[in-house]
């Protein structure tokens, strides 16, 4: 699987077209916020969600980043 990083300003069109995020990029390169397209199993996603590292939507990812005083700067999508 290949992924491509899209600037947050350009990601809205992909979300509107129904694409799901693989991962949300924040200002902190060490913080990974996984998205629904990551393909991890239910148990792994549950654990990541409990740690605040998995978001279903861009709104949820933005809230998680904001709680850490960060912002979402880009979105990784699965490359077509």
N, C-alpha and C positions, 0 to 999 in steps of 0.2 A: 504494500500500500504506500502510495506517495501522498504527501500533503503539501499544500501551498498556503503561504501566509498572505492574508489580505488585510490591508489597513482598515481600521475600525470604521472609517468614514465610507468605505466602499463595500463593507460587509452587509449593509442593510438590504441591498438589492439581492444578494444571495439568500439571505434569510427570507425575504419576500417570495423568492422562487421556491422556497421549501427546503433549501439545503440546511443541514445540521452541522454544527461546529464539531470538529475533532478536539480542539483545545482552544482556550481563550488565552491570549498573550497579555501580560500585565507589564507595568514598568519595571517590576522586579523579575529579572530573567530566571531566578531560582524558583519562583512560584508557578506551578502548573495547575491550571484550572481545566480539568477535562470536560469535554462535552459529550453529547449522546452518540456522536459518530465514532467515538474511540473504539468501540467494539469490545470493551472489556466485559467480563461476565458480571452477573447480577451481584454476586457476593463481593467482588472487588469494587464495583460501583457503590454499593452500600457503605463499604469501609471508607472510600474516598469521600462520599457525601458526609459521613459522620465527622470527618476531619476538615470539612469545608473546602474540599478540593475537587468537587464535581458539581457542575451546573447544567441543568436541562435547557436553560434559555439565556440569551444575552442579558436580560434584566437580572436574572439570578446571579450570573457571573459578575455583573457590574456591582450588585449589592455585596457580594463576597469580597471583591477587590476593595470597595469603599470601606468595608469594615477593617481592612488592613491599611487604610489610608493610601490606597493605590488606585489606579484606573486601568481599564482594559484598553489596550492600544492596538490590538489586532486580533484576528481570528484565523486559526488554522482550519482549512477545509480539506476534505479528501479530494485530491486532484482527479479530474475526469480524464 
